[in-house]
Amino acid sequence: MGTSPTREEPLGRSGGRAEPAIPNDNAAHASLPARPRDRVLRAACVAVPPLWTALGVRQAAGTLRHYLRGTGRPYRVDARALLAVPAVREDVARRLAEWRRAARALGEPGAYAADSGWRGVLITRRAREGGSTDWWLALRGVQYRISGTVRVHEDGSVVSDYRFQVHKSWNFDRGESEFGIPFTPFARLHETGLAREFTVVGEVDGLVDAPGDAPGDAEGPRESRPRGGLLVDTPAREG
């Protein structure tokens, strides 16, 4: 089987963003003076991660604890576990289906580069909606990217080898709220230097999408291998 002709952009790239980071309007870190009420709020927040850990909400406990520690270092999450959340898995499956359709439309066997660009997906707290309470508390929404190679074989079958990456600019957006709870007091913890915003990262490589006969039917990730080289804090260290 030959390789594909040169293309201007990978399959599936249209509509995806080149960069994952999403800016906010919060003040810079430690740019505001801390008030007594800010210190009281931080003290109250410190008690939350141990409670969440005891309740089994470990992803959320880890991200909040990292915020309060204030290092600002990247924080690695388990990308494979996040990919198992139905809302995320279904969104990724739609992208993979787009790759297959685009590759078949080229009309000849070959190996084609594919890249979704960075896409956003929301995570609800309700399992019946494809969500997860733990991941909702931990991230609420996340940017992801899949990239790899789509191979169209002589018999018309299509197999994609791909990498799944995760990115989240973790913060409390000033002026927003959830269930009537304003985020501004929590954003002030960053602005006063009592906590610090950070970037969530994660990736899993060596994933394979090999559909069966039914449209949209895929075996899903069959194997993976971790990729190293990024110095980040991990959930294990976060305790």
LINNOR-V61083 format. One record per helix or strand. SS is the DSSP state (A for helix, B for strand). FROM is the first residue (numbers start at 1). LEN is the number of residues. If there is no record, write none. Layout:
ss-><SS:SS>
from-><FROM:FROM>
len-><LEN:LEN>
This chain:
ss-><B:B:A:A:B:A:A:B:B:A:A:B:B:B:B:A:B:B:B:B:A>
from-><11:17:36:58:75:79:86:110:118:127:133:141:158:177:181:184:198:218:225:233:235>
len-><1:1:19:12:2:5:20:6:5:3:6:12:13:2:2:8:14:1:1:2:4>
